[in-house]
Amino acid sequence: MGRGRQKAKQTKVARELKYYSPDTDYNALQRELHGPDPYRQIGRPAAQEAPVSDVEDDESDDESEDWSKYTATDDYDEWSSKRRA
């Protein structure tokens, strides 16, 4: 006993979900499915963007970084040999 009330509630909820039709905002749906407008600028205006020379300087810093300090303390080989044993 007691299953009747639970089943009736589930049936009621299922019926509400099946037949309930909320007002659909088709314009919002179209915007969501279409994605951002490629012609609309997002972010800073072009007049305030950083000069190209500054950007190139930032990229060159990454290339000149010494990566040997990371491999010197790398314990992966030791760890993996213990895992295989």
C-alpha positions in Angstrom: 0.0 0.0 0.0 1.1 3.6 -0.4 2.2 3.1 -4.0 -1.0 4.6 -5.3 -0.3 8.1 -4.0 3.3 8.0 -5.4 2.2 6.8 -8.8 -0.6 9.4 -9.0 1.8 12.2 -8.2 4.2 10.9 -10.9 1.4 10.7 -13.4 0.3 14.2 -12.5 3.9 15.6 -12.9 4.3 13.8 -16.2 1.0 15.1 -17.5 2.0 18.7 -16.6 5.3 18.3 -18.3 3.7 16.9 -21.4 0.9 19.4 -21.9 2.5 22.5 -20.4 3.8 24.8 -23.1 5.5 27.9 -21.8 5.8 31.1 -23.9 8.8 30.6 -26.1 11.1 33.6 -26.8 12.1 32.6 -30.4 14.4 35.7 -30.7 16.4 34.6 -27.6 16.5 31.1 -29.0 17.8 32.3 -32.3 20.5 34.4 -30.6 21.6 31.5 -28.5 21.8 29.1 -31.4 23.4 31.5 -33.8 26.2 32.5 -31.5 27.9 35.9 -31.2 27.7 38.4 -34.0 31.1 38.2 -35.8 30.8 41.9 -36.8 30.3 43.2 -33.3 33.4 44.1 -31.4 33.7 42.7 -27.9 36.2 44.2 -25.5 38.3 47.3 -25.8 37.8 49.6 -28.7 40.6 49.5 -31.4 42.0 52.9 -30.3 42.9 51.5 -26.9 44.6 48.2 -28.0 48.2 47.6 -27.1 50.8 48.3 -29.8 52.1 45.4 -31.8 55.6 45.9 -30.5 54.5 45.3 -26.9 52.8 42.1 -27.8 55.9 40.8 -29.7 58.1 41.6 -26.6 55.8 39.5 -24.4 56.0 36.5 -26.7 59.8 36.6 -26.8 60.0 36.4 -23.0 58.3 33.0 -23.1 60.8 31.6 -25.7 63.8 32.7 -23.7 62.7 31.1 -20.4 65.1 28.4 -19.1 63.1 25.1 -19.1 66.0 23.0 -17.8 65.1 23.9 -14.2 61.8 22.0 -14.7 63.4 18.8 -16.1 66.1 18.7 -13.4 63.6 18.1 -10.6 61.3 15.8 -12.6 60.6 12.6 -10.7 58.5 11.0 -13.3 61.0 8.4 -14.5 61.7 7.3 -10.9 58.0 7.2 -10.1 57.0 5.3 -13.2 59.7 2.6 -12.6 58.3 2.0 -9.1 54.7 1.8 -10.5 55.8 -0.9 -13.0 57.5 -3.0 -10.4 
